[in-house]
């Protein structure tokens, strides 16, 4: 079940990447100036001195990276359900099994159904 959900997620992500193709910036003069923060100075401008401080600063950097680069992922309050559609064994001379499932995703009053074939 987890493998099916993961493969559905990956295929959905690849579809969204294909759909969201935007034009890149090929002019260096349009790139804004960016300076990285000093890794040996805390966000509140105090210096990192001890090993304990270093671990604390590391956590600060991880938090900045996760928020600024990846963004914050909202909590999922919806429901999902997987319904098997079909299963065919011994395809490709017994080397594989083909499964089709229907993924039902509902969040509030929005609902999406997605059929996925694996194998």
C-alpha positions as CSV (number, residue, x, y, z in Angstrom):
1,X,0.0,0.0,0.0
2,X,2.8,2.4,0.9
3,X,4.6,1.6,-2.4
4,X,1.5,2.4,-4.3
5,X,1.0,5.8,-2.5
6,X,4.7,6.7,-3.0
7,X,4.6,5.9,-6.7
8,X,1.4,7.9,-7.1
9,X,3.0,10.8,-5.3
10,X,6.1,10.7,-7.5
11,X,4.1,10.4,-10.7
12,X,1.9,13.3,-9.6
13,X,5.0,15.4,-8.8
14,X,6.5,14.7,-12.2
15,X,3.3,15.7,-13.8
16,X,3.2,19.0,-11.9
17,X,6.8,19.7,-12.9
18,X,6.0,19.1,-16.6
19,X,2.9,21.4,-16.3
20,X,4.8,24.2,-14.4
21,X,7.7,24.7,-16.9
22,X,8.6,28.3,-16.8
23,X,11.2,30.3,-18.7
24,X,14.5,30.5,-16.9
25,X,16.5,33.7,-16.4
26,X,19.4,33.8,-18.8
27,X,20.5,37.3,-18.0
28,X,23.0,37.5,-15.1
29,X,22.3,41.2,-14.6
30,X,18.8,40.4,-13.5
31,X,20.0,38.1,-10.7
32,X,19.6,39.9,-7.3
33,X,22.6,40.1,-5.0
34,X,22.6,37.4,-2.4
35,X,24.8,37.1,0.7
36,X,24.9,34.0,2.8
37,X,24.7,34.3,6.6
38,X,27.9,33.7,8.6
39,X,27.7,30.1,9.9
40,X,29.6,31.1,13.0
41,X,27.2,33.8,14.1
42,X,23.7,33.1,15.5
43,X,20.7,34.8,14.1
44,X,20.6,37.2,17.1
45,X,24.3,38.2,16.3
46,X,26.1,36.4,19.1
47,X,29.2,34.3,18.2
48,X,29.4,30.5,18.1
49,X,32.1,29.6,20.6
50,X,31.6,26.1,22.0
51,X,30.6,22.7,20.5
52,X,27.2,23.0,22.1
53,X,26.8,26.4,20.4
54,X,27.9,24.8,17.1
55,X,25.1,22.2,17.4
56,X,22.6,24.9,18.2
57,X,23.7,27.0,15.2
58,X,23.5,23.9,13.0
59,X,19.8,23.5,14.0
60,X,19.2,27.2,13.2
61,X,20.7,26.7,9.7
62,X,18.6,23.6,9.1
63,X,15.5,25.5,10.1
64,X,16.4,28.4,7.8
65,X,17.1,26.1,4.9
66,X,13.9,24.1,5.3
67,X,11.8,27.2,5.5
68,X,13.5,29.3,2.8
69,X,14.4,26.6,0.3
70,X,11.8,23.9,0.6
71,X,9.0,25.9,2.1
72,X,6.6,24.9,4.8
73,X,4.3,22.0,4.0
74,X,0.8,22.5,5.3
75,X,-0.7,19.8,7.5
76,X,-2.9,17.3,5.7
77,X,-6.4,17.2,7.1
78,X,-8.0,15.2,4.3
79,X,-8.7,11.5,3.7
80,X,-7.3,9.2,1.1
81,X,-8.4,5.7,0.1
82,X,-7.0,3.2,-2.4
83,X,-9.3,0.9,-4.3
84,X,-7.9,-1.9,-6.4
85,X,-9.1,-1.8,-10.0
86,X,-7.4,-4.8,-11.6
87,X,-4.5,-7.2,-11.2
88,X,-2.8,-9.3,-13.9
89,X,0.0,-11.6,-13.0
90,X,2.7,-13.2,-15.2
91,X,3.0,-10.4,-17.7
92,X,6.2,-10.2,-19.7
93,X,6.7,-13.9,-19.6
94,X,6.2,-14.1,-15.8
95,X,8.6,-11.3,-15.0
96,X,6.1,-8.8,-13.7
97,X,2.6,-8.2,-12.2
98,X,0.5,-5.3,-13.4
99,X,-1.8,-3.6,-10.9
100,X,-4.2,-0.8,-11.4
101,X,-5.5,1.2,-8.4
102,X,-7.8,4.1,-8.0
103,X,-6.7,6.7,-5.5
104,X,-9.5,8.8,-3.9
105,X,-8.3,12.0,-2.2
106,X,-10.7,14.2,-0.3
107,X,-10.0,17.4,1.6
108,X,-13.0,19.3,2.8
109,X,-15.4,19.8,-0.1
110,X,-12.7,19.1,-2.8
111,X,-12.2,15.6,-4.2
112,X,-9.9,14.1,-6.7
113,X,-9.7,10.5,-8.2
114,X,-6.6,9.3,-9.8
115,X,-6.1,6.0,-11.6
116,X,-2.6,4.6,-11.5
117,X,-1.1,1.6,-13.3
118,X,2.0,-0.1,-11.8
119,X,4.0,-2.8,-13.6
